[in-house]
Amino acid sequence: MIIIYKDLIKKYINYLEPIHIKNYAESKNISISNEEVNIIHNFIKAYYNELLESDFILNELKPLIREDLYKEVLKEYKENKAKYF
């Protein structure tokens, strides 16, 4: 099942838009600026392969966004990775 999820993500990563990041954050009541939306969007697009394997790459994101937002991103990452992988 893990391979199916990874294949789906690889297939659809090109369709990821900043509005998807913003809408997801809003659905989780996470405060995020437009600049942070773009930073996270670009980060995901650039490092999605690494994100599928490990959260280590998220250390690269930490200095680019607010600390409280980084903690939320890390929390969401871990929860979703546990749920789907």
C-alpha positions as CSV (number, residue, x, y, z in Angstrom):
1,M,0.0,0.0,0.0
2,I,2.9,2.4,0.7
3,I,4.1,2.1,-2.8
4,I,0.7,3.1,-4.1
5,Y,0.6,6.3,-2.0
6,K,4.1,7.2,-3.1
7,D,3.3,6.7,-6.7
8,L,0.1,8.8,-6.4
9,I,2.1,11.6,-4.8
10,K,4.7,11.5,-7.5
11,K,2.1,11.6,-10.2
12,Y,0.1,14.5,-8.7
13,I,2.9,16.7,-7.2
14,N,2.9,18.8,-10.4
15,Y,-0.7,19.8,-9.7
16,L,0.1,21.1,-6.2
17,E,-0.7,24.9,-6.0
18,P,-0.1,27.4,-3.3
19,I,-3.9,27.6,-2.7
20,H,-3.9,23.9,-1.7
21,I,-1.4,24.8,1.1
22,K,-3.4,27.8,2.2
23,N,-6.7,25.8,2.2
24,Y,-5.1,22.9,4.1
25,A,-3.7,25.3,6.7
26,E,-7.0,27.1,7.1
27,S,-8.8,23.7,7.5
28,K,-6.5,23.0,10.4
29,N,-6.8,26.5,11.9
30,I,-3.2,27.2,11.2
31,S,-2.2,30.8,10.7
32,I,-0.1,31.2,7.6
33,S,1.0,34.2,5.6
34,N,1.1,34.3,1.8
35,E,4.9,34.4,1.9
36,E,4.9,31.2,4.1
37,V,2.4,29.5,1.8
38,N,4.8,30.1,-1.1
39,I,7.9,29.0,0.8
40,I,6.1,25.7,1.9
41,H,4.8,25.2,-1.6
42,N,8.2,25.6,-3.2
43,F,9.8,23.4,-0.5
44,I,7.3,20.6,-1.0
45,K,7.7,20.7,-4.8
46,A,11.5,20.7,-4.5
47,Y,11.9,18.0,-1.8
48,Y,8.8,15.8,-2.0
49,N,10.9,12.7,-2.7
50,E,12.9,13.3,0.5
51,L,9.8,14.1,2.4
52,L,8.4,10.7,1.5
53,E,11.3,9.0,3.1
54,S,12.2,11.1,6.2
55,D,11.4,14.2,8.2
56,F,15.1,15.1,8.3
57,I,14.8,17.4,5.3
58,L,12.3,19.6,7.2
59,N,15.3,21.0,9.1
60,E,16.0,22.9,5.9
61,L,12.5,24.5,6.2
62,K,12.9,25.6,9.8
63,P,14.8,28.8,9.3
64,L,12.5,29.9,6.5
65,I,9.2,30.1,8.5
66,R,8.0,31.1,11.9
67,E,8.8,28.7,14.8
68,D,5.1,28.1,15.6
69,L,4.3,27.3,12.0
70,Y,7.3,25.0,11.7
71,K,6.0,23.1,14.7
72,E,2.6,22.8,13.1
73,V,4.1,21.6,9.8
74,L,6.2,19.0,11.6
75,K,3.1,17.8,13.6
76,E,1.0,17.5,10.4
77,Y,3.8,15.8,8.6
78,K,4.2,13.2,11.3
79,E,0.4,12.6,11.7
80,N,-0.2,12.2,8.0
81,K,2.9,10.0,7.5
82,A,1.8,7.7,10.3
83,K,-1.7,7.6,8.8
84,Y,-0.7,6.8,5.2
85,F,2.7,5.2,5.5
